[in-house]
Amino acid sequence: MAPPLPKEKVKILEEKFEMSDYIPGEEVMHQLVKDTGLKADQIRSWFARRRQKSKNEKQKLILLKAKEEKKNDDETPAKEGESAELAARLKEKEVKIAELEHLLKAKDADIKSRKAAAGMKDDDETQAMWLEGREADSRPELEQQARERGKRKREEETDELERKIAKQDAEIGSLRDQNAALHLQNAALQVLIAALQEQLENRVSWDDIRSLF
């Protein structure tokens, strides 16, 4: 098992990763090899697993945010006359959250099974050296490309779920605005009805009624 990289070398790689999370091109790679003393394959492997780690963290944050929004929706008392469509939208959002959670669990299970097959322990140093790193140094180039395609596909699926959740949030907000507008209209009608009743009882003029609006 390859030992963890020295902290000073990781710091150099992290600074470059903050500028761009893609595997460096030839010119940048040459400079990183010079600055860190690492091999190009080691640097490519580090960027691959660091990018995957960053993506996993982003997915978990999205899931936590979606769960928090759903919790807030569940705790908000339903207003009188709230439409069935709004309830359906909330249910659909719950399904999307479950899909994203299932995707994350499946990915975690795959990582654990592959680590177990390789006889690796579940500690931080091993985790840092594992994700698409050591394998990339020994497998053929075609297999590396296949992993990259699989990674891109998972990223696209996650991005699509993010877009769907954002769309659901926008639609729910629109429905709430419409519901609030209906409540205002209903209140205005109640005022008008009360004014008409007063006109019938006290013969209040129409000019007086119009002044209420």
NORDARA-V585821 format. One line per field, one symbol per residue. ss: DSSP state (2 for helix, 1 for strand, 0 for the rest). A space follows every 10 residues. Layout:
ss->???
This chain:
ss->0000002222 2222222220 0000022222 2222220002 2222222222 2222222222 2222222222 2222200000 0002222222 2222222222 2222222222 2222222000 0002222222 0002222200 2222222222 2222222222 2222222222 2222222222 2222222222 2222222222 2200022222 000
